[in-house]
Amino acid sequence: MPTPSGPNAFAYAWRSPWVRLAVFLLVFYMVYRFIGNITSTLVDFAVAFLIAYLANPLLNWLQRGRVKRGLGVTFVLLIFAGLLTLAGGLVVTVAGQFIQLFQQLPAQINNLSELLDRMTGWLSARGVPGLDNAQTRLTDAAQEWVQNIGQNIVPILQNALNSTGTLFNSLVSIGGIIGQILLILLLSIYIMLDYGRINTSLLRAFPRPWQPRVLEFSGLVGTAVGGYVRGQLIIAAFIGIFVWLGLTLLGIPSAAAIGFLAGVFNIVPYLGPIIGATPALLLALPDGWVKMLLVVVVFVAANQIEGNFLSPYILSRTTDLHPVTVLLAILIGAGLLGFAGALLAVPAVALIKLTLEKYYYPSRVYSEGP
């Protein structure tokens, strides 16, 4: 039987753009469904890879000092275990202070109401218009804010501190959380041990002509995102410790809790001091204007040190963004995706900036026009 000289049936069908479109749509749908079913696994791998990525510079430094990779990983795990132990003790202390803080805040609302009443009376006597019911509106808003926080956070903290609470009785949930943490830790260990080989394997998933560009772009992602995460964690730790020590010296109650609050929320730039200042000022209110002014000085000093010294020094090689750009990115990100958007906005803008500097500005399209 003679062999056909023309294209086979598959090649003939593949010539049709509709067939190709149908195949691509089908593949895309199958990949989408597959990823949807393994989302938690992908998140675990992403977290493990981020841990390995953050630890890799230390491991490389140890290797340059003739410390074997496996021993370096053990050293990193010991540091990680020590930090978790310290964090556990700190969380217990801070959680207790949080409960005290949110129990004390409603009592301070009365002091705030009296202060606002005196201020509005003083301003109204001098002809300032538009202050009708201002004291009532501000007081009601503050009461609602404190009430919402107390209803949502205090029960969680009380259950966490109470050995008979539902959190500790839900053994299945705890087992699932511990198992997930152990899985992430195990994955991060293997990734740290074979970081170079895993990166090479991920790179080989792309066609060869694309690999140089993928490698180049991954370097930009590492600079913008990884460097930003490292730097912002250092800055957040400084803000938390600075606020904690400053408020402790001033004798403000629950200083550790407020410092923890300022540090955690400062992962989004400039947000920590703003959020931490509100409860600190309410707690300083009974002690008069001088104490409140000193509290403002602590938070302004923390903000100025971050904006003028820490951020330019630590983040200059990763983001190097103008403060106006950072604030606009945070506002746009928060408007689009809430807190997650505010958290991701700055590294995303930094990546866009590096991409423009690397590819667009040197191009003929930019220099000569389209």
C-alpha distance (Angstrom), angle and dihedral (degrees) to the residues before:
residue distance angle dihedral
M1 . . .
P2 3.82 . .
T3 3.81 118.5 .
P4 3.82 114.1 -119.6
S5 3.79 111.0 -109.3
G6 3.83 95.9 -155.6
P7 3.83 129.2 76.5
N8 3.78 118.4 -61.9
A9 3.78 122.2 -109.3
F10 3.80 93.8 -94.6
A11 3.81 93.8 50.7
Y12 3.79 90.4 46.0
A13 3.83 92.4 51.4
W14 3.81 91.2 44.2
R15 3.80 89.7 61.4
S16 3.80 89.7 71.8
P17 3.84 111.8 90.6
W18 3.79 89.6 -149.0
V19 3.81 91.5 58.1
R20 3.80 90.8 49.2
L21 3.82 90.9 47.6
A22 3.82 91.5 49.8
V23 3.82 91.8 48.8
F24 3.81 93.0 48.2
L25 3.81 92.0 47.8
L26 3.80 90.8 49.2
V27 3.81 92.4 49.0
F28 3.81 90.8 46.9
Y29 3.81 91.2 50.6
M30 3.81 92.7 48.6
V31 3.81 91.7 48.6
Y32 3.80 90.1 47.5
R33 3.82 92.2 51.7
F34 3.79 91.7 44.4
I35 3.80 93.0 51.3
G36 3.81 89.9 46.6
N37 3.81 89.8 57.2
I38 3.82 94.6 49.2
T39 3.81 99.3 38.8
S40 3.83 93.7 120.0
T41 3.81 90.8 50.6
L42 3.80 91.3 50.1
V43 3.82 90.5 49.2
D44 3.83 90.4 50.8
F45 3.80 90.7 50.3
A46 3.82 91.4 46.9
V47 3.81 91.5 52.0
A48 3.80 91.8 46.5
F49 3.80 91.3 48.2
L50 3.83 90.4 49.1
I51 3.82 90.2 52.8
A52 3.79 90.5 49.9
Y53 3.80 91.1 45.8
L54 3.80 92.5 51.8
A55 3.81 91.2 47.5
N56 3.81 95.7 44.4
P57 3.84 97.3 85.5
L58 3.82 90.0 54.5
L59 3.81 90.9 47.3
N60 3.80 91.3 49.6
W61 3.81 90.4 49.3
L62 3.81 90.5 51.2
Q63 3.81 90.4 48.7
R64 3.80 90.3 53.2
G65 3.80 85.6 54.8
R66 3.84 88.5 56.4
V67 3.80 94.4 -103.6
K68 3.80 111.4 143.3
R69 3.79 117.4 -115.5
G70 3.79 94.1 -117.6
L71 3.80 92.5 51.6
G72 3.80 89.5 47.4
V73 3.81 90.6 53.3
T74 3.81 89.0 51.4
F75 3.80 89.2 51.7
V76 3.81 90.7 50.5
L77 3.81 90.9 49.6
L78 3.81 90.6 51.5
I79 3.81 89.8 51.8
F80 3.80 89.6 47.5
A81 3.82 91.9 49.7
G82 3.79 90.8 48.9
L83 3.79 91.6 50.4
L84 3.81 90.9 48.7
T85 3.81 90.5 51.0
L86 3.79 91.7 50.1
A87 3.79 90.5 44.5
G88 3.80 91.1 51.3
G89 3.79 92.1 54.0
L90 3.79 91.0 44.1
V91 3.80 92.3 49.7
V92 3.82 91.5 53.9
T93 3.82 91.0 49.9
V94 3.78 94.0 43.4
A95 3.81 93.3 45.3
G96 3.79 90.4 54.0
Q97 3.78 90.3 49.1
F98 3.80 90.8 47.4
I99 3.80 89.9 57.3
Q100 3.80 90.8 50.0
L101 3.80 90.4 45.2
F102 3.80 95.5 53.3
Q103 3.80 91.2 43.1
Q104 3.81 90.7 53.4
L105 3.81 97.3 45.0
P106 3.84 97.5 73.7
A107 3.81 90.0 56.5
Q108 3.80 89.3 53.9
I109 3.79 91.6 56.2
N110 3.82 89.3 74.3
N111 3.79 89.8 54.9
L112 3.80 89.0 48.2
S113 3.81 90.4 50.6
E114 3.81 91.7 52.8
L115 3.81 91.4 47.2
L116 3.80 92.5 49.5
D117 3.80 90.2 47.2
R118 3.79 91.1 55.1
M119 3.82 92.2 45.1
T120 3.81 95.3 49.2
G121 3.82 90.6 45.9
W122 3.81 91.1 50.8
L123 3.81 92.5 47.8
S124 3.82 94.0 44.3
A125 3.80 90.4 51.7
R126 3.80 88.0 57.7
G127 3.77 94.1 52.3
V128 3.82 101.3 -98.6
P129 3.86 106.1 154.1
G130 3.81 130.8 -147.8
L131 3.81 98.5 42.7
D132 3.80 97.5 117.3
N133 3.81 109.7 133.3
A134 3.85 89.8 -8.2
Q135 3.79 91.3 128.1
T136 3.81 91.9 50.7
R137 3.80 93.9 47.6
L138 3.81 94.2 48.4
T139 3.80 92.2 45.9
D140 3.81 92.5 49.3
A141 3.81 90.7 48.7
A142 3.82 91.5 50.9
Q143 3.83 91.6 47.5
E144 3.80 91.5 50.2
W145 3.84 91.2 48.6
V146 3.80 92.9 51.1
Q147 3.81 92.2 43.4
N148 3.80 92.8 52.3
I149 3.79 92.1 49.2
G150 3.77 92.3 47.8
Q151 3.79 93.7 48.8
N152 3.80 94.4 48.4
I153 3.80 106.0 34.9
V154 3.81 109.3 26.4
P155 3.85 96.1 62.0
I156 3.81 90.2 50.2
L157 3.80 92.5 51.3
Q158 3.80 92.8 44.9
N159 3.81 90.8 52.3
A160 3.81 90.3 47.3
L161 3.80 91.1 53.6
N162 3.79 95.4 41.4
S163 3.81 113.3 83.0
T164 3.80 89.4 -156.0
G165 3.80 93.2 50.8
T166 3.74 125.0 114.6
L167 3.79 91.8 -104.1
F168 3.77 92.5 64.3
N169 3.80 94.3 37.4
S170 3.82 92.7 56.3
L171 3.80 94.1 84.3
V172 3.76 93.0 165.9
S173 3.79 92.1 55.7
I174 3.78 92.1 46.0
G175 3.78 90.8 48.5
G176 3.79 90.0 51.7
I177 3.81 92.6 49.5
I178 3.80 93.0 46.5
G179 3.79 90.6 46.9
Q180 3.79 91.3 51.3
I181 3.82 91.5 48.6
L182 3.80 91.1 49.4
L183 3.81 90.6 48.4
I184 3.82 91.4 51.5
L185 3.80 90.6 46.4
L186 3.81 91.9 49.3
L187 3.80 91.5 48.4
S188 3.80 91.5 48.7
I189 3.83 90.7 51.5
Y190 3.80 92.4 53.9
I191 3.81 91.1 44.8
M192 3.82 91.6 49.7
L193 3.81 91.3 49.4
D194 3.83 94.0 50.2
Y195 3.80 100.8 23.6
G196 3.80 94.9 139.5
R197 3.80 95.5 46.3
I198 3.82 92.8 47.3
N199 3.80 91.0 50.8
T200 3.80 89.2 49.6
S201 3.82 90.9 50.2
L202 3.80 91.4 50.3
L203 3.79 89.9 48.7
R204 3.82 92.1 51.4
A205 3.82 89.1 60.4
F206 3.83 86.8 76.7
P207 3.82 124.2 71.7
R208 3.81 113.5 -92.0
P209 3.80 96.4 -111.8
W210 3.80 89.2 55.7
Q211 3.80 97.4 47.2
P212 3.85 98.7 85.8
R213 3.80 90.7 51.8
V214 3.81 92.5 44.1
L215 3.81 90.1 50.6
E216 3.78 90.8 47.7
F217 3.81 92.9 48.7
S218 3.82 92.1 46.2
G219 3.79 87.0 57.1
L220 3.81 89.2 55.6
V221 3.81 90.3 48.7
G222 3.79 90.2 50.3
T223 3.79 91.8 50.4
A224 3.80 96.1 45.6
V225 3.81 101.5 36.7
G226 3.79 106.7 22.8
G227 3.79 95.1 41.2
Y228 3.79 90.8 45.6
V229 3.81 92.3 51.4
R230 3.81 92.3 50.1
G231 3.78 92.7 46.5
Q232 3.79 95.8 44.9
L233 3.82 92.0 50.0
I234 3.81 89.5 54.8
I235 3.80 91.7 47.6
A236 3.82 92.5 46.9
A237 3.82 90.6 51.3
F238 3.81 90.3 51.0
I239 3.82 92.8 48.9
G240 3.81 91.8 49.8
I241 3.81 94.0 48.9
F242 3.82 93.4 42.7
V243 3.82 93.2 50.9
W244 3.81 91.9 44.0
L245 3.82 93.6 52.0
G246 3.81 93.4 41.9
L247 3.81 94.3 51.2
T248 3.81 91.2 43.3
L249 3.81 90.3 55.8
L250 3.81 89.0 50.1
G251 3.80 91.5 50.5
I252 3.81 95.6 -118.4
P253 3.83 112.2 161.7
S254 3.81 118.9 -116.8
A255 3.81 91.7 18.9
A256 3.82 92.9 157.2
A257 3.81 91.9 52.7
I258 3.80 92.8 49.2
G259 3.81 91.2 46.3
F260 3.80 89.9 49.9
L261 3.81 89.8 49.4
A262 3.81 91.9 49.9
G263 3.81 92.8 47.0
V264 3.79 96.3 47.7
F265 3.80 95.0 47.7
N266 3.80 91.5 43.9
I267 3.81 87.1 74.1
V268 3.81 78.2 87.6
P269 3.84 100.3 59.9
Y270 3.83 117.0 -104.9
L271 3.81 92.6 -0.9
G272 3.82 98.4 98.5
P273 3.82 99.8 65.5
I274 3.81 91.2 44.9
I275 3.82 93.6 53.5
G276 3.81 95.0 39.5
A277 3.80 94.1 48.9
T278 3.82 94.5 63.2
P279 3.84 99.4 65.6
A280 3.81 90.9 35.5
L281 3.81 91.9 56.9
L282 3.81 91.7 46.4
L283 3.81 90.9 52.3
A284 3.82 91.3 47.0
L285 3.80 92.2 49.1
P286 3.85 97.0 90.0
D287 3.83 90.5 54.2
G288 3.78 93.8 59.8
W289 3.77 140.2 -115.9
V290 3.80 96.3 -51.1
K291 3.79 93.6 59.3
M292 3.81 91.3 45.1
L293 3.81 90.4 50.1
L294 3.81 90.6 51.4
V295 3.81 90.0 50.6
V296 3.81 89.2 52.8
V297 3.83 88.5 49.9
V298 3.83 90.4 54.3
F299 3.80 93.6 52.4
V300 3.80 94.6 41.1
A301 3.81 89.4 50.3
A302 3.82 90.5 49.8
N303 3.80 90.6 49.5
Q304 3.80 93.8 46.7
I305 3.81 93.8 47.5
E306 3.79 89.3 50.2
G307 3.80 95.7 46.1
N308 3.82 99.6 40.1
F309 3.80 104.4 32.0
L310 3.81 117.0 11.5
S311 3.80 101.4 40.4
P312 3.83 96.0 45.0
Y313 3.82 91.5 45.7
I314 3.82 100.0 41.4
L315 3.81 100.7 31.9
S316 3.81 100.2 34.4
R317 3.81 92.4 98.4
T318 3.78 94.7 45.3
T319 3.81 110.7 36.3
D320 3.83 110.4 -0.9
L321 3.80 88.6 -177.6
H322 3.79 125.1 160.2
P323 3.84 113.2 -110.0
V324 3.83 89.9 -117.9
T325 3.82 89.5 55.4
V326 3.82 90.6 48.8
L327 3.81 93.1 50.3
L328 3.81 93.3 46.6
A329 3.81 90.7 48.3
I330 3.82 90.8 51.3
L331 3.81 93.0 48.1
I332 3.82 93.1 47.7
G333 3.81 92.4 44.8
A334 3.81 91.9 48.9
G335 3.80 90.4 48.4
L336 3.81 91.9 52.1
L337 3.82 104.0 37.5
G338 3.81 107.2 5.5
F339 3.79 118.9 -130.2
A340 3.82 92.5 -13.3
G341 3.79 89.1 55.2
A342 3.80 91.8 49.8
L343 3.81 89.0 49.9
L344 3.81 94.8 50.2
A345 3.80 98.4 36.7
V346 3.81 99.8 83.7
P347 3.84 98.1 48.8
A348 3.82 88.8 43.9
V349 3.81 91.5 53.4
A350 3.81 90.0 44.7
L351 3.81 89.7 53.2
I352 3.81 90.6 49.0
K353 3.80 90.3 50.5
L354 3.81 93.1 49.9
T355 3.81 90.2 46.6
L356 3.80 91.5 52.6
E357 3.81 91.6 48.0
K358 3.80 92.4 47.7
Y359 3.79 102.3 41.9
Y360 3.80 113.6 9.2
Y361 3.81 105.8 42.3
P362 3.84 94.7 49.6
S363 3.82 91.5 46.5
R364 3.81 126.6 102.5
V365 3.82 89.1 -123.5
Y366 3.81 89.1 65.6
S367 3.82 98.1 38.9
E368 3.82 98.5 40.1
G369 3.79 103.4 21.3
P370 3.82 129.2 -116.5
